[in-house]
Amino acid sequence: MKVRYPYKCDYCLNQKGETNHWWLRPHETERFTLLAWDEARAGHEGYEHICSESCAAKALSKWMARTSAFFATNNSVVCSNGEAVKTLSSAAHRPSLPNQPIIR
């Protein structure tokens, strides 16, 4: 007898099966994290249910777009450890480009 799970993928709406290898993604905005499927966590709010590598890529793309939009709006730079934050002013911090093309 086939067991039906109450979970659906948040990206493609596939129904979770008994032997599927799914992941969970916590709803945090600072880091993109995928966790191995855990039945106990899956039932709690605050997790996305992801069924495949393709849907995991969609989740990453969505997270990157949201994060990029945040940084573009705030003109901020955050170190990889998340500790140092620096706000940039206009073009003053951009590297200058040479006026003449380099010919070799």
C-alpha positions, 0 to 999 in steps of 0.5 A, a space after each residue: 500500500 502506498 503511503 501518502 505524505 502531507 508534504 508538497 514541494 514549495 516550488 513545483 507542488 510535487 507530493 512527497 513520497 515514501 522514498 523521495 530524498 527531500 530537503 528542508 530550507 529554514 526561512 532565514 534571510 542571511 544564509 542559504 541553508 539546505 538540511 537533510 529531510 527530518 520528519 520532525 522538523 518538516 511539520 513545523 512552520 519556518 521550513 520550505 519543503 524541497 523535492 529535487 536538485 532542480 527545486 533547490 536551484 530555484 530556491 537558491 535563485 530566489 534567495 540570491 535575487 532577494 539578497 541582491 535586491 537588499 544590497 542594491 537598495 541599501 548600497 551595503 557590503 557585508 563580509 562573508 562572516 556577516 560581522 562587518 557592514 560598510 555603507 558605500 556612497 556613490 561612485 567614489 568607491 568604485 574602481 576607476 577604469 582606464 580612459 584608453 583601451 589596453 592594446 597588447 
